[in-house]
Amino acid sequence: MKTIFHLIIREFKLFFKNPVLPILFLGAPIMYGVLIGNVYKKGNVTDLPIIVVDEDHTTTSQKIIQMLDENESVKVAEVLPSTFDSKNKALAIGAEVVVVIPRNFQSDVQQKKLPEIAYFVDASNTLTSNTAAIAITTVLTTMKAGISIETARKQGVPEYIATQSYEPFKSTMIRQNIRSGNYLYFMLPGVLLTVLQQVLLLGLALSFASEFENRTFNELISKSSNPFTILFVKTFPYLFMSVFIYMLYYWFGMFYDMKLETEFWPFFTSSLAFILAVCFLGFLVSILLPSQLKATEVLMVVATPSFILSGFTWPLSQMPKWIQAIADCIPLTHYLKIFRILFIEKGNPALIQPHLNNLIVIGSICFVLSLAILIVKIRKAKQSMKQIETEKI
């Protein structure tokens, strides 16, 4: 028993002797608790942006717009005069629904011609689309009841009879991008792209850290001390292997009968920007932390919550600003937005440009910092090599 007690004490000493393990063991639960707690702190989604196409321009249509804006779940982000290019405008501002109030709506209601309000719901995110659809349905149902009661008063008909027998206008919900209503189609691509980022970061954590730890960095720079060449050589294998991962993912798409079709060049450009941004982020950490264990731990801290922080399931707009700022620094956040626009929403490729720019900015910053630190490391290594040669002489 005494031996077991001493062994337990020894294990505790070993645990606290390693400066990384206590921080990881205690810090990770605290950090993830704060992060995830703040992501879902709101509890429900509110102020989801919608677009209203008002072709009627009457007091009735203005009343509908006002009622929509007063609903806590949605907010009217823009009012358009026609449906021209309304889909691309909705995708550009992230509007969940486009509500179309037709011409002569007010006069048709007064003449009992039963006009129709159509609202197009972006079903690419099950949570937000359902919330927005329920809010708009509630507003339009309330509006119908109000018009029915008002008409009944004028005609001397009891209110309860009017609400049961008279419908002033029809409302039709049209779900778009419905394929993501299938939860497999919604979740699988997002999770697989998260895994791609994670495996890249795992490999990249070892790229330079292993050279420093195994003392092979001097051997590397003796063959080439050009930092650009070194970064290219380190990057190329991951670019090459990523092609096979994408091929595997495409096979998954065919196996699960998921039609993953889009224009080649926008997808290729954004995928290249994503992989390079992840590579340079990994290199930066791997160069800064010359320990394989520490580099791996830091990059896993970045990679693990990235899917939750990306806004792919729970909208970024519902998260605190400081969490949005953290999410914007992770390449996956912007790549998942690009994926959704190209593959799920079938939007205009021009809409991915802001997200592509963000990937380029992340990649460029990490590249410049990696390059600067690598140049310093190369100089120090060369100086130490010269010193060793001098001592030998």
N, C-alpha and C positions, 0 to 999 in steps of 0.2 A: 504493500500500500504506500509506503514511504517513497519507494522508487517511482511509482506512478505519479505521486504528488510532485516530485522533483522534475519529472519529465514534462508535466503540465506547466510548471513554472518556467522550465527551459523553453517550452514552445511559445509562451507569452513573451518571453524576453526576445526570442528570435523575431516574433511578430512586430514588436515595437522597435526593434533594432533597425528594421527596414523602414526608412522614412516614407516610402510610397504606400505601403500596405495600410497603415492606420488612416492615412488621408483618404485612400480609396474605399476602405471598409466603412468608415464613418461619413466621409464627405460625399460619396456617391449617393447614398440614400437621401441625405439632406438636400443635395443639389437637385436630384430628380424629383423629390417631393415638392420642392419649391417650384420647379419648372412646370411639371405636369399639373400641379395644383392651380397655378396661375393660368395655364392654358385653358382649363375647363372651369375656372372660377366663376365665370358668368352664369354657367348652368344651362342657359338657353340662348339661342341666337336671336339677335335683334338688329334693327336698322339695316336689313339686307337691301342692297340697292336694286331698284327696278326702273324700267323705262316705260313711259306712257306715250303712246302715239295718239294724239288728240286731233282727229280729222273733223270734229264737229264744232269746236270752239264756241260752246254755249254755256249757260249757267249750270246746266245739268252735268255736262262733262267736267266743268271746273269743280263742281261739288264732289264728283267721284274722285278726282285727283286729290282734293283736300282730304277726303276720308281715307284714301290710301296713305297719304303722308302722315296722318294722325295715328295710324295703326303702329303699334310699337315694334312689330316684327319686320316691317318693311319701311323703306323711305324712297320717295320719288327722286331719283338721281338726275333725270333729264326728261323733258317733255318735247317730243318731236312732232312736226306737222304732218309727216307721212311715214309710211313703212319703208321708204327707200333706205337701204343700207342699215336698217335698224338692227339686224343680227350682228353685224360686225361692230357696231357701236356698243351693243350690249356686251359683247365679248371683251371689247377694249376697256370698259369700265367695270367689268365683272358683275353686270346686272343679271340677276337670277331669272327675271320674268320680263316679258314685253307685253304690256296690256294695250290692245288696240280698240279705241272708241271710234266707230265708223261715222261717216258723213251722215248728216240729217238724223242723228241719233235722237235728239230731243223731240223733233217734230214727229218722227216715227213712233216714239213712245206716246206722245199726245194723241196720235191718230190710231193707236193700238195696232200698229203694223208688226209688232214683235221684232224689233231690231236685235242684233246679236253683238255682244262684246266677246271678243276672243282674246285669250291670254296664253302666250307661248312660254312654257316653263322649261328652263334648262335643267334636265334631269341628270346631268353629269355628276352631281353630288347629291346623293339621296337625302341627306339631312337638310341641307339648305333649300333644296327644291320643294320638299314636302312642307317645310315651315312657311316658305313664301306662298305656295299654292293655297294652303289653309287660310293664310291671312287675307289673300285676295278674294277667295271664295266667301269668307266671312263678310268682307266689306261689300261685295256685290249683292249678297243675300240681304244684308241690312238695307242697302239702297233699294232693292226690289220691294222689300216690305214697306219702306217709307213712301215710295211712289204709290203703291197699292192702297195704303191707308189714306194718303192725301186725295187720291182719285175717289175713294169710297166716300170720304167726307163731302166732297163736292156733289156726288150723285145721291147722297142720302142712304147709301148701302152700309149695313153694319160692318165694322172693321174686320171681325173674325171671318166673315163670309168673303170679303174682298181678298184677304191674304191667302185664302184657300182656292179661290176660283179664278183669280186674275193675276197673270204674270206679265209685268210691263215690258220686260226684255229677257232675252236668253243670254246665258253666259256659257262659253265653251272653253274648256282647258285642253290645250294641245301640248303634249309632252314631247320635247325634242331631246336628241342624244339619249334615247331611251335604253340603248344597249347597256349603259352603266347602271340601269335599274337592276340588272343582273349583278349580284354582289361579287361574283367571281370576276366579271369584266371590270368592275370598279376597283377591287382590292388587289388582284394578282399583279397587274403591271406596276402599281405603286410599290408593292412590297418587293418585287423582283429588282426594280431599279434602286431601291434602298439597299438591298443585298449587294448589288453591283458596287455601289459606293463603299459599302462596308468592307468587301473583300479587297478592293483597290487600296483603301486606307490601311488595311492590315498588312498587305504586302509592302506598301510604301513606307510604313513605319520602320521596316527593317532595312530599307535601301541604303541609307547612309549610316544609320546607327550601327548596323552590323559591321560596316567598314571600319568605323572608329573603334568599336568594341573588340573586334578581331585583329586590329592593328594592320589592316590591309589597305588603308587609305593612302599610305605612302607608295605602295605598289601601284595603286590606281593612277596617282598623279605622275608617277615616273613614266607611265605609258602615254598619258595625255594630261597636261596641266591646264588645258583650255576649259574654263568653267562651262561654256556653251556646249562643248563636245560631251563633257561629263553628264550634263543635264539631259542632253539628247539621248545618250546611250542608256541612261537610267529610265527615261520615259518610254522609249520605243517598245520594249517588251510588254509593257502594260497596255499600250495602244494596240499592239498586235494581238494580245490575248483577249482584249475586250471585244474584238471582232467575233471571236468564237463564242463568247458569252451572249452577244447580241443574236448570233445565229441560233444558239440554244433557246433563247427567249422567243425567237420567231417560231421555232418548232413547237414550243409550249403553246403559242397562240393558235397554231394549226391543230394541235392535239386537242385543245379545249374548245375548238371551233370559235375562236375569237378573231374577227377580221381586223387585222392591224394594217391598214392601208393609208398611205399619205404620200405627199410629194417627197422625192428622194433628197434633193439638195438642202431644203430647210432642216430636215431631220438629220442629215449627215453633218451639217455645219454645227447645229446645236449639240449633237452628241459628241463631236470632236471638242467643242468648247467645254462641255461638261467634264469629259475625261481629263483634259488638260488642267482644268481648274482643280479637280480632285488630286491629280498628280502633284501639282505645284504646292497645294496645301499640305499634302503628305510629306513632300520633300522638305518644306519649311520646318515642320515639326521634327522630322528625322535628323536634319542638320543641327537644329538648335539643341536637341536632347540626344547626346551621343550614346545613350543607353537604350537597347532594344526594348526592354521591359517598359521603361518610362515613356518612350515614344509610342509604343502600342497602347498603353493605358490612356494617354492623352487623346489619341486619335479615336479610340473606342468611346471615350466620354463624348466626343463630338458626334460620332456616328450613331450611337445607340438611340438618342431621342430625336434624331433628325426627321424621321417619318412623321412623328406626332407634331413636331414644330413646323413642318413644311406647309401646312394648310391644305393638304390633300383631302383630309377627312373633316377636320374642324377648321372653319375659315380663319385665316390670319387676321381678318378685320375684327374678330371677336376676342383676340388676345391682347394683353397689355402691350403698350408701345415698346417697352424694353425687351419683351420676348420677340416681338416682330423684328427688332433690330438684330437680335441673335440669329433668328431664322434667316434673315437676309444675308448673313455671312456664310451660310452653308450652301454649297453648290446644288444639292438635291432640291432645295426649295424652288429654285428657278427652273430646274430641268423638269420637275413634275408639272409645273405650270405650262411649259412648252409641250410636254407630252399630252396634257389634257386638251390644249387648243388644237394640236395637229391630229390626234387620233380619236378623241372622244367627241369634241365639239365640232370637228371638221371646219375650223375657222380659217380665215385668210392667213397665209403664212406671214404676212407683214405684221400680224398681231404678236408674233413671238419676239419681235425685235427688242422691246424693252427688257425682256427676261434674258435674251441672248446677250445684250449689253451688260447686264449684271454679272453673267457668267464670265464674260471677257474681263470685266473689272476685277472680280475675285481672282481669276487666273493671273492677270497681269501684276496685281499687287503681290501675290504669293511668289510669282516668278522673280520679280525684282528683288524682293527680300531674300529669297533663297539664293539668288545669284550673288548678292552683296555679301551674305554670310559665308557662302562657299568660297568666294575670292579671298576673304580673310583667312579661312581655314587652310586654303591652298598655300597662301603666303607663310603661315605659321609652320605648316608641314615642311615646306621647302627650307625654311630657316633651320628647323630642327635636323633635317637631313644634312644640310651643309655643316652644321655644328658637329654632327656625328662623324662626318668624313674628316673634318679638321682634327678631331680628337684622335682618329685612327692614324693620321699622318704624324 
